[in-house]
Amino acid sequence: MGTALFLRGSRGLVLTSAGKAFADSAREALDRIADAADGLRLRRFRRLSVGVYGFFVSRFLLPIWPTLKAAHPDLEIDLHTSSNPLDLLASRFDAVIAVSDGQPRAGLVTHPLMPISTVPVCSPELMKNGPLDFATVPLLHARPRPDDWRRWLDCAHFNDIPVQGGSSFESLSLTIEAAATGMGVAIAIDGLLAPDLARGNLVRAHPTVRPTRRQFVLEYEQRMAEDPALTAFVAWLSNARDQQAPKKPVAKKTAAKAGPEYVR
């Protein structure tokens, strides 16, 4: 450097005036680096706003939420639930978990989470005497999904059974709760049944599982792709999905000529 920064004296090394000035400047630079690192750490764990389909929250996210806090204790997430697709737009939140056909959208990043297949469920008590007669058992309806029963009955080749009448509920969650009390049979999303099956308050009322072209996805705008907090959430959710994924049920085979019209 051409300038002495310290002198060796009888008591060790002593900074020269140039050395002291250099040390002060270096300390200031190191402090700025430390401040920048703190800023990065704070940005990494900033609070996220995530819009979510309500039934997905109650049946999938909430039971495993403690594992997120264990993996990322400083990651804070505000969940905003809705069953209205128009509420769950990626432009309104940092990310959304919604129902989609899974097709690519310009400017959006989409992560498939779970295919949507439907199956009838009821309380174990209703099946204590054997298989159900769907022509006589009460059919419970979720108003946001008005076509579920007709489509499932057609898929199961119960085409002549009418779906008119029966109790109806404002949400899928309430419909499932009513089925658990023994009020009748409800159509459920197969991939979200694990908590109810584990508690034993619901059973599958028939082996036929009707596939659809819809699925749950995690979606966010491309500009958020490098956000550290969102990246951590995506990695956790993907891992949770892989661990929680149920074994694929054996669906009842249908005639080839009827196949595509049942997938809606």
C-alpha positions in Angstrom: 0.0 0.0 0.0 3.1 2.2 0.3 2.0 3.6 3.8 2.8 2.2 7.2 -0.4 1.1 9.0 1.3 0.1 12.3 4.5 0.3 14.1 6.1 -2.4 16.3 6.8 -1.0 19.8 8.0 -2.5 23.1 4.4 -3.3 23.9 3.4 -4.8 20.5 1.9 -3.3 17.4 0.6 0.3 17.4 -1.6 1.7 14.7 -0.3 4.8 12.9 -2.6 7.6 12.1 -3.0 6.1 8.6 -3.7 2.7 10.1 -6.3 4.1 12.4 -8.1 5.9 9.5 -8.0 2.6 7.5 -9.4 0.6 10.4 -12.2 3.1 10.9 -13.1 2.9 7.2 -12.9 -0.9 7.1 -15.1 -1.1 10.2 -17.7 1.2 8.6 -17.7 -1.0 5.5 -18.1 -4.2 7.5 -21.0 -2.6 9.4 -22.7 -1.8 6.1 -22.2 -5.4 5.0 -23.8 -6.6 8.3 -26.7 -4.2 7.8 -27.2 -5.5 4.3 -27.2 -9.1 5.5 -29.8 -8.2 8.2 -31.9 -6.7 5.5 -31.8 -9.8 3.4 -32.7 -11.9 6.4 -35.7 -9.7 7.1 -36.8 -9.8 3.5 -36.5 -13.6 3.5 -39.0 -13.9 6.3 -41.4 -11.2 5.4 -45.1 -11.8 6.0 -46.9 -13.5 3.1 -50.5 -13.1 2.0 -52.0 -16.3 0.6 -55.5 -16.8 -0.7 -56.8 -20.3 -0.3 -59.8 -22.4 -1.2 -61.5 -22.8 2.3 -62.0 -26.6 2.2 -58.4 -27.1 1.3 -57.3 -25.2 4.4 -59.5 -27.1 6.8 -58.7 -30.6 5.4 -55.1 -30.2 4.3 -53.3 -27.2 5.6 -54.5 -26.8 9.1 -53.7 -30.4 10.2 -50.1 -30.0 9.1 -49.6 -26.3 9.9 -47.4 -27.1 12.9 -44.8 -28.6 10.6 -44.5 -25.3 8.7 -43.8 -23.4 12.0 -41.3 -26.0 13.0 -39.5 -25.8 9.6 -39.7 -22.0 9.3 -40.4 -20.4 12.7 -39.8 -16.9 11.4 -42.0 -17.3 8.3 -45.4 -15.5 8.9 -48.3 -16.2 6.6 -51.8 -14.6 6.5 -54.3 -17.0 5.1 -57.5 -15.6 3.4 -60.1 -18.2 2.6 -62.9 -18.3 0.0 -64.9 -20.7 -2.0 -65.4 -18.1 -4.7 -62.9 -18.5 -7.6 -63.1 -14.8 -8.3 -61.7 -14.1 -4.9 -58.7 -16.3 -5.4 -56.7 -14.3 -8.1 -52.9 -14.3 -7.9 -52.9 -10.6 -8.5 -54.6 -10.0 -5.2 -52.2 -12.0 -3.0 -48.6 -13.1 -2.9 -49.9 -16.5 -3.9 -53.1 -18.5 -4.1 -54.2 -22.1 -3.6 -57.1 -22.5 -5.9 -59.0 -24.9 -8.2 -57.7 -24.9 -11.8 -57.4 -26.9 -14.9 -53.6 -26.7 -14.5 -53.0 -25.1 -17.9 -50.2 -22.6 -18.1 -51.2 -18.9 -17.8 -49.1 -16.0 -19.1 -47.2 -14.3 -16.3 -48.1 -16.9 -13.7 -46.2 -19.7 -12.1 -48.3 -22.8 -11.4 -47.5 -25.7 -9.1 -50.0 -28.7 -9.2 -50.8 -29.9 -5.7 -53.6 -32.4 -5.9 -56.0 -33.8 -8.5 -59.7 -33.4 -7.8 -61.6 -36.7 -7.8 -65.0 -37.2 -6.1 -66.4 -40.0 -4.1 -69.6 -40.4 -1.9 -69.1 -40.5 1.9 -71.3 -41.2 4.9 -71.1 -42.1 8.5 -70.1 -45.7 9.3 -73.4 -46.1 11.0 -75.2 -45.8 7.6 -73.3 -48.8 6.2 -73.6 -51.1 9.2 -76.2 -53.2 7.3 -74.2 -53.4 4.0 -74.0 -51.3 0.8 -76.2 -48.3 0.4 -79.2 -48.0 -1.9 -78.6 -44.6 -3.5 -82.1 -44.5 -4.7 -83.5 -44.3 -1.2 -80.7 -42.9 1.0 -80.8 -39.1 1.5 -78.4 -37.3 -0.8 -76.8 -34.2 0.7 -75.9 -31.3 -1.7 -73.1 -28.6 -1.5 -74.6 -25.6 -3.3 -71.2 -24.4 -4.7 -70.9 -27.8 -6.5 -74.5 -28.5 -7.8 -73.6 -31.1 -10.4 -71.4 -33.4 -8.3 -74.2 -35.9 -7.5 -75.4 -36.2 -11.1 -71.9 -36.6 -12.5 -71.0 -39.2 -9.9 -74.2 -41.2 -10.3 -73.7 -41.3 -14.1 -70.1 -42.4 -13.6 -71.2 -45.2 -11.3 -73.9 -46.3 -13.8 -76.7 -45.2 -11.6 -78.1 -43.1 -14.4 -81.8 -43.6 -13.5 -81.4 -42.3 -9.9 -82.8 -38.7 -9.6 -80.9 -36.1 -7.6 -83.8 -33.7 -6.8 -84.5 -33.1 -3.2 -82.4 -33.6 -0.1 -80.8 -31.1 2.2 -78.4 -28.6 0.7 -75.6 -26.6 2.4 -73.7 -23.4 1.6 -70.3 -25.1 1.6 -68.7 -28.4 1.0 -67.4 -28.4 4.6 -70.9 -28.2 6.1 -72.1 -30.9 3.7 -69.4 -33.2 4.9 -70.2 -32.5 8.5 -73.8 -33.3 7.9 -72.8 -36.6 6.4 -70.7 -37.4 9.4 -73.7 -37.0 11.7 -75.7 -39.6 9.7 -78.0 -37.2 7.8 -77.2 -38.8 4.5 -74.5 -39.2 1.9 -72.3 -36.4 0.5 -69.9 -36.1 -2.4 -66.4 -35.4 -1.1 -63.0 -34.6 -2.7 -61.1 -37.9 -2.3 -57.7 -36.4 -1.8 -59.0 -34.3 1.2 -60.6 -37.2 3.1 -57.6 -38.3 5.2 -58.4 -36.3 8.4 -62.1 -37.6 8.4 -61.1 -41.2 7.6 -58.5 -41.1 10.3 -61.0 -39.9 12.9 -63.4 -42.6 11.8 -66.4 -40.3 11.4 -66.7 -40.9 7.7 -66.2 -43.8 5.3 -66.4 -44.1 1.5 -69.9 -45.1 0.7 -69.0 -46.7 -2.7 -65.7 -47.8 -4.4 -66.3 -45.6 -7.5 -64.1 -42.6 -7.6 -64.9 -40.1 -10.4 -61.9 -38.3 -11.8 -62.1 -34.7 -13.1 -60.0 -32.4 -15.2 -59.7 -30.0 -12.2 -57.0 -29.9 -9.6 -55.7 -27.8 -6.7 -52.8 -25.6 -7.6 -50.4 -23.1 -6.0 -50.2 -20.1 -8.2 -48.4 -16.8 -8.1 -47.2 -14.0 -10.4 -43.9 -14.5 -12.2 -42.4 -11.4 -10.4 -42.7 -13.4 -7.1 -40.7 -16.4 -8.3 -37.5 -15.3 -6.6 -39.1 -14.1 -3.3 -37.2 -16.0 -0.5 -40.3 -16.3 1.7 -42.5 -17.6 -1.1 -39.7 -20.0 -2.2 -39.6 -21.4 1.4 -43.4 -21.8 1.4 -43.4 -23.5 -2.0 -40.7 -26.0 -0.9 -42.5 -26.8 2.3 -45.9 -27.2 0.6 -44.5 -29.4 -2.1 -42.8 -31.7 0.5 -46.1 -31.8 2.5 -48.0 -32.7 -0.6 -45.6 -35.6 -1.4 -45.8 -36.9 2.1 -49.6 -36.6 2.5 -50.5 -37.9 -1.0 -52.9 -40.9 -0.5 -52.4 -44.1 -2.4 -54.3 -44.0 -5.6 -57.7 -45.7 -5.1 -58.8 -48.4 -7.5 -61.6 -46.7 -9.5 -64.5 -48.7 -10.8 -63.9 -49.4 -14.5 -66.5 -48.0 -16.9 -67.3 -48.9 -20.4 -65.0 -47.4 -23.0 -67.8 -45.6 -24.8 -68.8 -43.9 -21.5 -65.4 -42.8 -20.3 -64.8 -39.3 -21.5 -68.3 -37.9 -20.8 -67.8 -38.7 -17.1 -64.7 -36.5 -16.8 -65.9 -33.0 -16.4 
